[in-house]
Amino acid sequence: MAPRVEHELHKRRLGRNVGLGLVLLGFVAIVFALTLAKVQRGEPIEAYDHTPSRTLEPQAGDSN
């Protein structure tokens, strides 16, 4: 069986795919690092979920 000759187009496509994979891996790493930084600070994780937030309501001793 003769070895297949790889076309030049396939080599370029492989290079683009590897580059895109590295970019996506970098994006995932940035999101993961930001998530870890947020969680490790110990602050409560709040999201806008259409319900009143207890941390935004005035406390009993506030004069506002």
Summary of the structure (lengths in Angstrom):
residues: 64
radius of gyration: 25.2
end to end distance: 84.9
largest distance: 87.0
contacts: 79
relative contact order: 0.06
helix: 52%
strand: 0%
